[in-house]
Amino acid sequence: MSLFQELKRRNVIRVAILYMVSSWVLLQLADVLTSLLNAPEAAGTIVVMLLILGFIPALIFAWVYEMTPEGLKREVDVDRTESQTPETGKKINTVIVVLLVIAIGGLIADRLMPETTVVEDSVIADSAEAPIDNLSIAVLPFADLSPGGDQEYFSDGIAEEILNVLVRIEGLKVASRTTSWGFKGQEALGIPFIAEKMNVRHVLEGSVRKAGETVRITAQLIDADTDLHLWSETYDRTLTAESVFEVQDDIAQAIVQQLGIIMDGDAVAPSHVGDTKNISAYELYLEAWQLFVERRSLPRAIGLFEQAVAADPSFARAWAGLAAIYNVAPGWGYRDRDYRTLAREAAETAIRLNDDLSLPYAVLSTDASFDWPVDFEQALALFDDALARDPKNTTVYLWRMILYLDLGYFDRAERDGRQCLEIDPAYEICRSFLALAALFSGDVERALAIHETALSHGFSGNIDPFLQLYAATGRERTALIALVSYNSGRGINKATDYEYRALTDPAFDYEAEKSLIEQAYYPAGAAEPEYDPTHPNYLFLYRQYDQIHSADNPYWWFPYPLEFRDSPQRKRMMREIGLPDYWRKHGFPPQCEPVGDDDFECTPVEGSRRRGRNRVN
C-alpha cells in the first residue's frame, strides 16, 4: 500500500482538512471576540501561532492513534479486520461539511451586512493631525535637581507657572498641561518625537535646583524641527516669591523674542500680579496644586492649601485652589466636613481678593447646581462670568457641559465638550462626557466609539449608563467584564455579583438581600464602606428610584433600563430638579414639548444599535 493510500486509510488527510477548516472558523470567531473585548492586537497573532504549532502534532496523532468502540488505541494494536477508520472517516466528513456551511454562511452574511462605520473627528479621536504651527510650544515638566530629590512638586510647579504665562500670549499655541505632563519621565524618546506627538514646533525644557535659601532655574528652548537649541539660560536667585516670579516672566519674554512674536505694549503680562510675596505660602500652594490637578492625596492637598492661606491670607490663587478642592472632595468620598459651605466661603474670599480669577466663579456655579430645584439661570450666569475671565479654562467648559446635559441641551453640551478638547486634547474626562452627549442624543454608535476611545486612553469614568446599555442590548459579558475591572480596583469584588444581577435579572430583589449587599461594599479590613448606600448611583443601580432626590448623573436621560424610562419616577426627578420651569422660560430641548399649562412630555431618542463589528476611523 502506498504512503498516500495509508494516509487516507488512517484518516490523516481528513484530519488535516478538518484542522484547517476548524482553524478558519476559529480565527473568524477570535477576530469578533477580540474586537468586542478590546483585546490587544497581539491576541490574534498568538491564536494564529498556536494553530500553526498544533498542525503537525494533530497529524501525528491521527497517524498513531485510531478511535475504536473501546476508546483511543494505538493503530498498531488494532486488528485491520476490526478497524473503524471508514466509519470515523464518514463522521469527519460530516463535521467538515457542517463547519464549511457555517464558515461560508458567515462569510456571505459579512459581505451582505452593511458595515457600520463610526467616524470621529480629530478633536474627539485624535484621528487627523493638524499642520504644525510655527508659533507653537510645549512646556515639559522641569527636572528636580535638588540635593534631596524631594522638590518635584516645586520643579513641576515652576514649569506649570511658565506654561500659564505663555497661554495668555495671543497668537502662541501652547500644548496643555495634561498633554505635556503625559511625557513626564519619557525624555529618552527625544524632543523631535515628543514634539511631533504634541503637534508643536518648539519645546521648553529645564530643571530646578533648590537648596536652602537659593534656587537655580535652567531653561532651554528647542526647535523640534532641527533638534537645535534656540536659547538657554541659567538663573541663580535668592529664594523669594518675587525672584521666582521674575524668572518665570524672563523666560516667557525670552521665548516671545526667540519666536518673533510682535505684540503691542508689554509682551507678557506679569505672572505675579495679585499673587503672594510669601515664599512659604507659594511653595505650599505649588505642592497642593499638583496634588489637586492629579487628584492624589486630597486630604493632604486640602491641608497644604489651608496652610498656604494661613501663611498669607491675601493669597487669592490659594483661596481659589482651596475652593476647588473643597468642591470636589465629596465626589471623591470625603464627607467628614461641610465641604459645600467651605467651598462657597473660600470661593467668595478668592473673588474678593482678586476678581479676575476664573476658577472661583466655576466653583460657585457648581454649588448652585447641587440643590434641587436647581437655579439654572444663576449657575449658567456664573459659568459665563468664569469664561469671561479665562476663555481657556477647560474645567469651566467641563462643568458647564455637565449642566447642559442635565438640562437636555445635548447640542450645547457637545459644543462645550469639543471646545474643551480643542484646548486640551488629553483631557479625557471631557471626552467621556462627550460620549454621554452622543448617547443621550440617540447616536449610540458614536457614543460607544467615543467612550471606548476614552477607555483606551485610561479614563474609566461615566460607566453607569453604558453598563445599562450593555445589559439591555444583550452584551451581558461586556457588562460583567467592566464591573469586574472597576470593582477590583476599589477592592469590592464581592459586590460584582450583586451589581451584575441587578443589571441583568428583572426579578432581582434588592430588599431581600439588602444587608448582604451593603456588607459587600466594605473592602477587606475596612471600617467604612467604599460606597455610600444612599448615593444616587447606588440607588439607581439597585432600582430604588423613589429614594433619589439628588443626582451625580442625569438619570432621566439614560436610554436604559426601560423600566425606569417608562416609570413615573423619571418625570418626578425632572420636575424636582426644575427642568420644566427652566424650559418654559428658555425653550424646550428637541426631545421634549409642553403639554398644557403645567405638564410636559419627553420622548427618548431612539438611536442605532451596534451590529457586528464596528470600525473607528
N, C-alpha and C positions, 0 to 999 in steps of 0.2 A: 504494500500500500504506500502511495507517495505521501510526502510530508503534507501537501495541501489537502489530500483526502483525509489524512489523520487529523488535521486541524479542524476540518469540517465535522468529522465524526465526534470529536470531543467538544464541539460547540464553541471552540476558541474564536472562530470568525464571528459567530453570532454575538458572543460576549463583547468582542471589540466594537461591533456595530452598536450594541445596546449601550456600551460605555460612552461612546461618542454622542449618541442621541441624548442620553441622560445628562451628559455634561452640558450639552447645548441648552436643554431645558433649565438646568440648574443655574447656568450663567445668566439666563434671562431673568430668573427669579431673584438672583443675587443683585442684579442691576436695579430692579424695582425696590428691593428692601434697603439697599444702601442709599438710594435716593430718598426714601421715606424717612429713614432713621438718621439722615445726615451723617452717615459713616464716612470716614476718611477715604480718599480716592485709592489709597493703598489696599483697602479691603478687597476690591475687585481683583487686583493683581495677585493677592495672596490666594484667592479662590482658584484662579487660573493655574498658578504654580502647583497647588495641591492636586488638582485634577490631572495635570501633566505627569506629576510624580507617581500618581496612583495607577496610570495606564498599564505599564509593564507588569507591576505586581498582580493586577487583575487578570491579565492574560496568562501569567504563570500559574495562578490559582486555578483558572479554568482548565489548563492543561493537566495539572497534577491531580485535581480532585473531581469527583463525579457525585451528583446528587442521586441518592437511592432512597427507596421507601424507608430504610433504616437510618437515613441521615447522610451526612457527608462521609465519603470514603475515598482513600487514595485510589486512583484509576487502576493501578497495577494490581490492586486487591479485589477488583470486581470481575466476575466471570463475564466474558463477552456475550454469552448467550442470555445473560440476565441484565444486560446493560439497559439503562433507562434514558440514554442520551437522545434517542429520537423523540420521546415524549417531552423531555426537558427542552429540546430544540424548538418544538411547537409552542411551548409556553413562552420561551424567549421571543419567538417571532410575534406572538400576540402582544407582549409588552412593548416591543419595538413599534408596532403599528399604532398602539394606543398613544405612546409618547409622541410619535410623529404627528398624529392628528392634533394632539394638544399644542405641540410647538407650532405647526403650520397655522392652526386656528388663531393662536395668539399673535403670530406674525401678521396675518391678514387683518385682525382687529386693530393692531397697532397702526397699520397702514391706512385703514379706513377711518379710524377715530381722529377727529381734528385735534391737532396738538395745541395745547394751551400754552401760550407764551406770555409771561409776565415781564413787562419791561419797566425798569425803574430808571429814572434819570440820574445824572451824575451827582446831583445833590443828595439823593436818597441812597444810592447803591455804589457810589464811587466807580461807576462804570466807565465814564468818559472823562479823561483828564483835560482840563482847560489849558490853553497855552500858558507857558510860564511867563509871568510878568517880570520885566527887568527891575521894577521897583517893588520887589517882594523880599521878605526876610523871615527867617525863623530864629527864635532865641532858644538855644538849648539850655538845660539846667547847668548851672555853673558847678564845677568840681569843688569839693571841700578839701582843702589842703591844710586845714588847721592841725596843730600838733596832736590833739586828742582824737581827731577824726569824728568829732561829735557835733559838728556845726552844719550838717547837711541842710537843716531847715533854714539856716541863715543864708547859705550859698544859693539854695533854691529860691528863697525869698528875694534876694537881690536880683536874680535873673528875671523873676516874675515882675518885679517892680519896673525894671528896664523895659520889659515887654509891654507893660501897661502904659508907659510913657510913649512908646513907639506907636501903639494902637491909636493914639489920639492925633497922629500926624496925617493930615489929609493927603491922599494920593499914594500912601505907602500901604501895601498889602502885607499884613503880619499874620503868620500862622498862629493858630490859637494855642493856649497853654496846654490844653488836652492833647492836641496833636503833637506838639514839641516834646512834652514830657513822656509821650509814648516811646520815644527813642532814648530815654534815660538809661545809661549803662550800656548802650549799644554803639558807642563811638567807633568801635573797631570796624563797623560796616563802612566807614568812610563818609566824609562830608558830601561828595557828589551823589552817592546813593541815597543818603538821608534826605538831602535837598530835593532830589527827584521825587521821592515818596511823598514829600510835603508840598510839592509843586511850587517851590520857591527858588529864586536865583541866588540869594545870599543867606549865609548862616552866621550868627553871632555865637561864639562860644567863649568860655572864660573860666576863671577859678577865683576862689576867695580863701584867703588865709587870715584867720582871726586869732590873735594871740595877745592876751592881756588887754591893754588899752590901745592897741594898734590894729589896723586892718590893711591888708594888701589885696586889691582887686585888680585882676588882669583880664583884659577883654581883647578879642581879635575878630575882625570881620573878614569872612572868606567868600570869595566868588566861587560858587559851586561849579560854574561852567568851566573854569580853568583850574580849580582847586588851588588858587593862589591867595595869599593874604593881601587884602587891600589896605588894611590898617590894623595896628595893635598898639596897646598902651598898658602901662602898669601904673596903678595909683597907690601910693603909700600914704595913709592918713591916720590921724588920731581918731579913735573910735568914738564918734559922736553922731547923733542923728543928722545934724546939719552936713557933716562931711560925707556921710553915706549918700544923702540926697544929692549933694553936689556932684559926686562921682557918677551917679545914675544919669543926671542931666547932661554931664560932659560926654558920656558915652553916646547918649542919644543924639546930641549935637554933632558929634564926630560922624556918626552913621549918616545923618542927613547930608552933611557936607560931602562925604565919600560917594553917596548915591546921586549927588547933583540935584537934590530936591530944592526947588526955589519956592520960598514962602514969604509972605508979607509979614513984617514985624518979626517978633521972636519966633525962631523956627520951632522951638519946643516949649510947650507950657511947662513951667517948673513943677516937678513932681511933689514938692514938699508943701505946696500951698494948702493951708488949713490942716496941716498934719502936726506931728508931735516933735518936740525938741528933746524929749526924754528917751535916751538910747535904750534904757532898760524896758520901757513900755514898748518901744519899737521892736526889740528882739522878741519879747513875749508875743506881740501881735504876729510877727512873721511865723513863729513856730505854731501858734494857734491856727493861723490861716491855712498853713499847709495841711494840718490835720483835718480841718473842716472841708477843704475842697476835695480831699481824698476820702472823706467820710471814715476816718480812722480815729479810734480812741476819743470818741466825742466827749466823754466826761472830762478827760484831761484837757481837751481843747477848750471846753467851757471854762475850766479853772484858769487856763492861761489867759483867755480873753478877759475874764474878771480881774485877774492880776494886772493886766495891761491898763484897763480903765481906772483901776485903783491907783496905779502909779502915775497916770496922767488923766484926770477926769475930763480934760478938754480934747482928748484924742478921738475925733469923730469917727474915723475909719474903724477903730477898735470897737466902738459902740455899735457900728453897723454890722461888723462881723459877729459880735455877741448877739445882736438881734436875730441874725440869720441862723445861728446855730441853736438858739433857743427855739426858733421857729420850726426847725426840722427834727428836734430831739424827740417829740412824741411819736413821730413816724418811724423812728428807729427803736421804739420800745421803751424810752425813758419817760417815766411818769411820776417820778419822786417829788417833783415840784410843779408849781403852776407856771409852766413854760409859756403858755399863751400870754399871760399878763406880763411876764418878764420880757418876752419878745416885743410886745407892744411898747412897753416903757423904754426899752433900750433903743428901739427904732425912733421913737419921738425925741429921745435925747440926742441921737445922731443927727436928726434933721435940725434940731435947734442949734447944734454946734456948726453944722455945715449943710446948708440946704441944697448944695449941688450934688450930693451923693444920691445915687440911684437905688441902691440896694434897700435902704430903709423903707422907701415907698412900696417896693415889692413885698416886703415883709408885712406891712400894714394891709396891703391888698389881700394877701392870703389869709390874714387874720380875719378880715371882713367876710371871707367866704366859708368860715368854719361853722357859724351858727345858722340853723335853719329857722325861718326863711332867710336866704342869703340876700344881702343888699348888693345885687349885681351891679347896679349903677355906680355905687361907691367903689366897689372892687375894680371895675374897669377904668374908672377915672384915676385911681391911684396907679394902675399899671401905665396909663398914659403919662402920668407925672414921672414915673420911673424911666420910661423910654425917652422922654424929653430931655432928661439929664444924661442918659447914656444910651444912644440908639444901638449900641453893640452889646448890650447886656443880655447874654443868652439865657441867663436864669429868668429874666423877666419874660422873654418870649416863651420859655417853657411853662412858667406858672400861668401866664395868660392863656396859653394853648389849652391847658387843663381846664380852665374856667370856661372857655369856648366849648370844649367837649361836654361839660356839664350842661351847658345851655342848649346843646344840639346844633350849634352853628359849626358843622364839621368842615365846611369850606374855609372858614376863618381860622379854625384850629390848624388845618393843614397849611395855610399860608404862614402862620407863626412857626410851625414846625420846620418848614422849608427855610424860613429866614434864620432860624436857629442853626440849622445845619450849613447854611451858606456861610455863616460867621465861623462856626466851629464844626467841621465835618466829622470830628471824632467824638462829639457829644452824644453818645449812644442813647441816653435817656430820651432825648428829643426824637430820635429815630423810632424808639419804642412807642412813644405816644403818637407819632405819625402813623404807625401801624394801626392804632386804635381808631384814629380818624378815618382810615380807609375801611376798617371793619364795620364801624357804625354806619358808614355811608353805603354799605352793602357790597363793596368791592372786596370780596373775600380773598380772591386770588392775589390781589396786590397787597392786601393786609398780611397774608401769610408770608409773602415774599419779603416784605419789609421787616416783619417780626423775626423771620429766620435769619435775615442779614444782621440784625441787632444781636441775635443769639450767637452767630458765628464770630461776632466782634467781642463777645464776652459779657454782654448785658442780658440778664435773665429776668428782668422786671416785667410787670404788666402781663403776667402769665395767666391770670384768672379767667378773663374772657376767652382766651384761646384754649384753656383746659375744657371749658364748657363747650366750645366749638368742636374740639376733637371728640369729646364723649358723645355729642349729639349727632355727629356725622359718621359714626362707625369707626373711628380711629382710636378705640379704647387703649390699644397698646402704646400708641404715641402719648396719650394722656398719662398712662402708668409710668412710662419712662421719664417723662417730665416731672412727675410727682416724686419718684424715687430720687432723681438727681437733686431736686430742690430741697427735699426734706432731709436728705443725708447730710447736706451742707449745714443744716441747722441742728443736727443731732436728734431729730424726732422721727426716726424711721418707723416707729410703732404707729404713728398717725397715718402713714401712707395707705394702709388697708382701709381705714375708715373713710378717708377722703376719696379714695378710688370708688368705693361702694356708693358713697353719697353722689358721686358724679354719674355713675353708670346704672345704678339699681333704682328704678322708680319706687320700689317697695321699701327702700331703706328707711328704718325707723330711728330717728335721732334720739327721741325721748327715751326709747327703750335701752339705749346704750350710752346715754349722756355721761354718766360718771366715768365709764371706761374711756370714752373719747377724750374727756378733759384730762385724764391722767396720762394719755398718750402724748400730750404736748409738753411733758416735763422731760427735758434731756437728762441723760444718765447722771445722777448725783446732784441735780439742780434743785434748789428750793423754790424757784419760781418757774412758771410755765413759759415756754418760748412764745406762745401765742395766747393773747387775751381772749377768753371765750365770749366776751361781749364785743369784740372787734367786729365791725361790719363785714369784713371779708370772710371771717369765720362764720358769722351768722348766715351770710348769703350762700356759702358753700353747703351748709347743712340745712338750707331751705327754711330758715327761721325768719322769713321775710317780714313778718309783723313786728319783729323786735328791732328793725333797722330804722334809726331816726337821725343818722348822720352817715357820711359816706367817704370812703377813701377811693371809691371807683364810681363812675356814673352807671350804676347797675341798670337804670331804666333804659339804657341804650344797648345793653347786651342782647345779641340776637338769640342767645340760648341761656338757660333752658326755656323751652316753650311753655312749660308750666308757669314760670314766672312772667313771661312776656304776655300771657293771656290772663294774668291774675289781677284783681283789683289793687293789690299791694304796689304794683308798678305805678299806677296813676296816683295812688296815695303818696308815694315818695315824691313824685313830680310836683304835686300840689304843695307838700310840706317844705320842699326846698325853695319854692317860689317861682317855678318856671312859667306857669300860665300868666301870672301877674306881670312878669317882665315882658313876655311875648306880646301881650295885649298893648303894651306901650311902645314896644320897639320892633315888633314884627315876629311872626311865627317862622320857625325853620321850615324848609320844604316838606319834611315828613309829617308835619303837624298842621292842624287847622282848628279854628274856633268852632264851637258848637253852642249856639245860643249866646246868652249873656255871661254865663259863668261856667261853661264846660268846654272841653277840647277833646280832640281825638288825634292820636299819633299812630301812624301805620309803619311798622318796622319795614325797613328797606330790604327786600329780598335780593341777596347777591348771588353771584355764581359760586358754585362749589367746585373744588378741585377734582379733576377727573384724570386718572392716570398720572403720569409723571409730568412735572412742570419744569420749565426752564426759565431762569432769570438771566436776562441779557443785560 
